[in-house]
Amino acid sequence: MSKTALAIVIALATLSGACSSALAEAPVAKPVSSEKLPNVPGKSLTAVVVDFAPGAKSTSHHHAGSVFVYVLSGQIRSEVSGAGPAKIYKAGETFFEPPGSEHLVSENASASEPASLLAVFVADDGAKLTTYNK
């Protein structure tokens, strides 16, 4: 193989790797349950399971209300504004997102294993639970 052909192959391989990481799959959120809280008028409790394929990540976003998160499987890397640097949470561990915080990092910590979490929201009835930053 000529030096020029080798350089083209290396460039294409590098570009392919960069494109695949840039196009990382987004996590998939599935609502599980939502109930109005009879003892807190105007508020609902909503549970959502979020599945992360290997390498999946979300862009920065914020949530309505308060969010309690329980990692069901795998490992999730998360960083919430005001809570310190990004941390990896393993299955069985939890974290909290207070109202008004920004979720700066939300991703599967593994490039080869899936991960999932249960997010439990307490928010205004009918609120849009997740808003992605531009």
Backbone as CSV, one residue per row, in Angstrom:
resi,resn,N_x,N_y,N_z,CA_x,CA_y,CA_z,C_x,C_y,C_z
1,MET,0.854,-1.182,0.000,0.000,0.000,0.000,0.891,1.234,0.000
2,SER,0.554,2.208,-0.818,1.346,3.436,-0.887,1.137,4.269,0.368
3,LYS,2.047,5.215,0.602,1.935,6.097,1.768,0.657,6.932,1.691
4,THR,0.290,7.357,0.484,-0.925,8.153,0.307,-2.166,7.327,0.638
5,ALA,-2.225,6.101,0.148,-3.365,5.226,0.433,-3.454,4.931,1.916
6,LEU,-2.296,4.685,2.552,-2.271,4.418,3.992,-2.771,5.629,4.770
7,ALA,-2.356,6.823,4.355,-2.795,8.050,5.021,-4.310,8.216,4.895
8,ILE,-4.866,7.888,3.719,-6.319,7.990,3.519,-7.050,6.992,4.412
9,VAL,-6.551,5.762,4.506,-7.177,4.748,5.360,-7.158,5.201,6.821
10,ILE,-6.024,5.722,7.275,-5.917,6.194,8.664,-6.874,7.360,8.900
11,ALA,-6.934,8.300,7.966,-7.834,9.451,8.101,-9.288,9.009,8.163
12,LEU,-9.682,8.071,7.301,-11.062,7.576,7.305,-11.384,6.838,8.592
13,ALA,-10.456,6.047,9.098,-10.678,5.324,10.353,-10.836,6.300,11.512
14,THR,-10.011,7.342,11.520,-10.099,8.354,12.572,-11.425,9.094,12.493
15,LEU,-11.803,9.495,11.285,-13.068,10.192,11.080,-14.239,9.303,11.466
16,SER,-14.194,8.040,11.117,-15.262,7.101,11.460,-15.423,7.000,12.967
17,GLY,-14.319,6.910,13.684,-14.386,6.842,15.148,-14.949,8.114,15.739
18,ALA,-14.530,9.259,15.195,-15.033,10.539,15.701,-16.522,10.661,15.444
19,CYS,-16.971,10.224,14.257,-18.393,10.317,13.927,-19.212,9.392,14.808
20,SER,-18.741,8.185,15.047,-19.539,7.265,15.852,-19.661,7.765,17.278
21,SER,-18.599,8.397,17.837,-18.722,8.903,19.199,-19.595,10.150,19.229
22,ALA,-19.559,10.956,18.161,-20.391,12.158,18.115,-21.864,11.793,17.970
23,LEU,-22.126,10.622,17.382,-23.500,10.197,17.172,-23.943,9.190,18.235
24,ALA,-23.349,9.271,19.423,-23.702,8.336,20.491,-25.213,8.343,20.689
25,GLU,-25.735,7.178,20.883,-27.169,6.999,21.061,-27.661,7.727,22.315
26,ALA,-28.808,8.346,22.211,-29.414,9.023,23.353,-30.128,7.990,24.229
27,PRO,-30.207,8.251,25.522,-30.956,7.339,26.389,-32.442,7.347,26.031
28,VAL,-33.129,6.268,26.389,-34.557,6.135,26.093,-35.339,6.141,27.398
29,ALA,-36.235,7.114,27.544,-37.046,7.246,28.758,-38.429,6.644,28.525
30,LYS,-38.863,5.819,29.488,-40.180,5.190,29.401,-40.964,5.501,30.681
31,PRO,-42.050,6.266,30.574,-42.875,6.524,31.760,-43.429,5.212,32.319
32,VAL,-43.412,5.087,33.642,-43.898,3.885,34.303,-45.221,4.159,35.004
33,SER,-45.289,5.285,35.698,-46.485,5.597,36.481,-46.521,7.082,36.801
34,SER,-47.716,7.625,36.934,-47.875,9.011,37.368,-49.155,9.114,38.186
35,GLU,-49.040,9.695,39.354,-50.187,9.850,40.263,-50.189,11.249,40.853
36,LYS,-51.368,11.864,40.898,-51.491,13.138,41.599,-51.349,12.866,43.095
37,LEU,-50.664,13.763,43.783,-50.459,13.601,45.226,-51.631,14.235,45.980
38,PRO,-52.475,13.421,46.607,-53.654,13.968,47.271,-53.319,14.871,48.463
39,ASN,-52.159,14.653,49.058,-51.779,15.468,50.213,-50.951,16.695,49.827
40,VAL,-50.660,16.853,48.518,-49.921,18.018,48.025,-50.640,18.504,46.765
41,PRO,-51.705,19.278,46.924,-52.488,19.726,45.771,-51.622,20.401,44.712
42,GLY,-51.871,20.026,43.435,-51.150,20.625,42.319,-49.849,19.923,41.973
43,LYS,-49.505,18.869,42.728,-48.249,18.144,42.468,-48.537,16.691,42.112
44,SER,-47.651,16.133,41.268,-47.742,14.725,40.877,-46.412,14.030,41.141
45,LEU,-46.506,12.734,41.371,-45.347,11.862,41.509,-45.299,11.022,40.240
46,THR,-44.182,11.091,39.505,-44.058,10.374,38.234,-42.779,9.556,38.238
47,ALA,-42.896,8.283,37.851,-41.736,7.396,37.755,-41.433,7.132,36.286
48,VAL,-40.134,7.214,35.942,-39.678,7.008,34.571,-38.444,6.101,34.605
49,VAL,-38.424,5.061,33.774,-37.225,4.235,33.619,-36.468,4.766,32.413
50,VAL,-35.162,4.992,32.592,-34.326,5.492,31.515,-33.269,4.428,31.202
51,ASP,-33.274,3.961,29.955,-32.323,2.941,29.506,-31.218,3.600,28.688
52,PHE,-29.976,3.274,29.042,-28.795,3.788,28.352,-28.113,2.635,27.636
53,ALA,-28.051,2.682,26.315,-27.262,1.707,25.556,-25.791,1.966,25.880
54,PRO,-24.914,1.020,25.577,-23.486,1.277,25.799,-23.064,2.583,25.130
55,GLY,-22.408,3.454,25.893,-21.940,4.732,25.362,-22.995,5.805,25.209
56,ALA,-24.246,5.515,25.540,-25.320,6.507,25.369,-25.135,7.675,26.322
57,LYS,-25.511,8.852,25.850,-25.421,10.045,26.689,-26.496,11.036,26.305
58,SER,-26.787,11.906,27.238,-27.798,12.936,27.032,-27.112,14.295,26.998
59,THR,-27.681,15.224,26.255,-27.181,16.595,26.309,-27.627,17.209,27.637
60,SER,-27.033,18.343,27.998,-27.394,18.975,29.267,-28.876,19.352,29.246
61,HIS,-29.480,19.279,30.417,-30.922,19.514,30.521,-31.276,19.854,31.961
62,HIS,-32.541,20.209,32.160,-33.047,20.406,33.526,-34.435,19.783,33.618
63,HIS,-34.845,19.555,34.853,-36.117,18.884,35.094,-37.064,19.779,35.876
64,ALA,-38.335,19.517,35.698,-39.355,20.184,36.499,-39.329,19.562,37.897
65,GLY,-39.446,20.366,38.908,-39.546,19.853,40.274,-38.285,19.195,40.788
66,SER,-38.479,18.241,41.701,-37.397,17.483,42.327,-37.321,16.103,41.689
67,VAL,-36.089,15.543,41.625,-35.919,14.221,41.028,-35.032,13.371,41.943
68,PHE,-35.532,12.191,42.297,-34.772,11.184,43.037,-34.437,10.091,42.026
69,VAL,-33.155,9.707,41.939,-32.714,8.731,40.942,-32.115,7.510,41.631
70,TYR,-32.534,6.328,41.176,-32.014,5.040,41.657,-31.459,4.296,40.446
71,VAL,-30.171,3.928,40.494,-29.561,3.209,39.380,-29.971,1.740,39.465
72,LEU,-30.649,1.267,38.438,-31.149,-0.104,38.400,-30.083,-1.095,37.954
73,SER,-29.293,-0.722,36.934,-28.276,-1.627,36.410,-27.150,-0.831,35.781
74,GLY,-25.974,-1.430,35.710,-24.834,-0.782,35.087,-24.293,0.356,35.921
75,GLN,-23.687,1.315,35.231,-23.072,2.471,35.879,-23.422,3.738,35.105
76,ILE,-23.880,4.744,35.827,-24.276,6.023,35.234,-23.328,7.114,35.725
77,ARG,-22.778,7.886,34.787,-21.980,9.061,35.159,-22.926,10.246,35.138
78,SER,-22.933,10.989,36.253,-23.864,12.109,36.369,-23.186,13.292,37.040
79,GLU,-23.565,14.484,36.584,-23.143,15.721,37.244,-24.330,16.674,37.238
80,VAL,-24.690,17.124,38.429,-25.787,18.064,38.598,-25.200,19.360,39.144
81,SER,-25.600,20.500,38.584,-25.057,21.783,39.031,-25.213,21.929,40.541
82,GLY,-24.169,22.450,41.157,-24.194,22.690,42.599,-23.913,21.471,43.452
83,ALA,-23.689,20.305,42.841,-23.483,19.075,43.614,-22.059,18.526,43.492
84,GLY,-21.139,19.320,42.941,-19.764,18.853,42.790,-19.517,18.249,41.424
85,PRO,-18.312,17.678,41.242,-17.935,17.144,39.925,-18.713,15.883,39.561
86,ALA,-18.608,15.487,38.292,-19.270,14.269,37.813,-18.826,13.083,38.652
87,LYS,-19.778,12.177,38.879,-19.518,10.990,39.689,-20.166,9.795,38.990
88,ILE,-19.581,8.624,39.174,-20.169,7.399,38.634,-20.981,6.723,39.732
89,TYR,-22.246,6.449,39.410,-23.162,5.768,40.327,-23.399,4.363,39.807
90,LYS,-23.241,3.379,40.689,-23.419,1.969,40.325,-24.816,1.503,40.701
91,ALA,-25.200,0.348,40.162,-26.509,-0.234,40.480,-26.700,-0.263,41.995
92,GLY,-27.868,0.202,42.440,-28.186,0.245,43.862,-27.887,1.580,44.515
93,GLU,-27.196,2.477,43.814,-26.884,3.795,44.376,-27.904,4.825,43.894
94,THR,-27.969,5.940,44.614,-28.957,6.980,44.323,-28.306,8.352,44.250
95,PHE,-29.020,9.291,43.618,-28.655,10.701,43.701,-29.921,11.536,43.579
96,PHE,-29.804,12.810,43.930,-30.942,13.715,43.979,-30.662,14.935,43.125
97,GLU,-31.679,15.391,42.422,-31.594,16.616,41.627,-32.602,17.619,42.190
98,PRO,-32.121,18.650,42.889,-33.056,19.630,43.455,-33.696,20.499,42.381
99,PRO,-34.837,21.095,42.690,-35.502,21.980,41.724,-34.557,23.086,41.272
100,GLY,-34.595,23.391,39.979,-33.788,24.483,39.436,-32.366,24.099,39.065
101,SER,-31.952,22.871,39.356,-30.587,22.473,39.011,-30.504,22.086,37.541
102,GLU,-29.284,22.099,37.027,-29.048,21.695,35.643,-28.300,20.371,35.656
103,HIS,-28.769,19.432,34.837,-28.116,18.122,34.724,-27.074,18.266,33.617
104,LEU,-25.817,18.480,34.014,-24.737,18.785,33.080,-24.200,17.549,32.366
105,VAL,-24.103,16.423,33.093,-23.613,15.163,32.532,-24.598,14.070,32.897
106,SER,-25.005,13.297,31.913,-25.891,12.152,32.123,-25.551,11.136,31.045
107,GLU,-24.797,10.081,31.442,-24.337,9.135,30.430,-24.030,7.779,31.025
108,ASN,-24.046,6.787,30.160,-23.617,5.452,30.540,-22.105,5.513,30.708
109,ALA,-21.597,5.060,31.854,-20.160,5.096,32.108,-19.424,4.005,31.341
110,SER,-20.156,3.093,30.717,-19.542,1.985,29.988,-19.802,2.106,28.488
111,ALA,-18.768,1.787,27.716,-18.918,1.762,26.261,-19.341,0.382,25.772
112,SER,-19.439,-0.605,26.707,-19.754,-1.970,26.273,-20.957,-2.610,26.976
113,GLU,-21.396,-2.042,28.091,-22.516,-2.618,28.845,-23.663,-1.612,28.949
114,PRO,-24.917,-2.060,28.851,-26.054,-1.143,29.037,-26.203,-0.741,30.505
115,ALA,-26.993,0.286,30.755,-27.283,0.751,32.110,-28.712,1.280,32.130
116,SER,-29.313,1.321,33.317,-30.659,1.886,33.422,-30.847,2.503,34.799
117,LEU,-31.790,3.426,34.860,-32.106,4.093,36.126,-33.607,4.322,36.228
118,LEU,-34.053,4.497,37.456,-35.430,4.879,37.744,-35.391,6.308,38.264
119,ALA,-36.063,7.222,37.578,-36.157,8.615,38.014,-37.563,8.848,38.551
120,VAL,-37.648,9.374,39.771,-38.938,9.663,40.394,-39.041,11.179,40.569
121,PHE,-39.999,11.768,39.873,-40.196,13.217,39.869,-41.325,13.611,40.809
122,VAL,-41.155,14.716,41.509,-42.260,15.394,42.186,-42.312,16.769,41.543
123,ALA,-43.358,16.999,40.745,-43.448,18.227,39.954,-44.902,18.671,39.845
124,ASP,-45.086,19.860,39.316,-46.437,20.376,39.102,-47.217,19.429,38.184
125,ASP,-48.506,19.298,38.456,-49.373,18.487,37.601,-49.216,18.934,36.153
126,GLY,-49.004,17.979,35.234,-48.920,18.263,33.809,-47.629,18.926,33.344
127,ALA,-46.636,19.079,34.233,-45.385,19.749,33.852,-44.606,18.935,32.826
128,LYS,-43.884,19.633,31.962,-42.934,18.977,31.062,-41.747,18.591,31.939
129,LEU,-41.488,17.292,32.086,-40.515,16.820,33.075,-39.066,17.093,32.690
130,THR,-38.749,17.074,31.391,-37.355,17.289,30.964,-37.313,18.301,29.829
131,THR,-36.425,19.286,29.974,-36.216,20.295,28.946,-34.725,20.304,28.622
132,TYR,-34.388,20.057,27.340,-32.992,20.018,26.908,-32.505,21.429,26.608
133,ASN,-31.272,21.711,27.035,-30.667,23.016,26.774,-30.218,23.065,25.318
134,LYS,-30.164,24.262,24.780,-29.778,24.417,23.365,-28.320,24.675,23.231
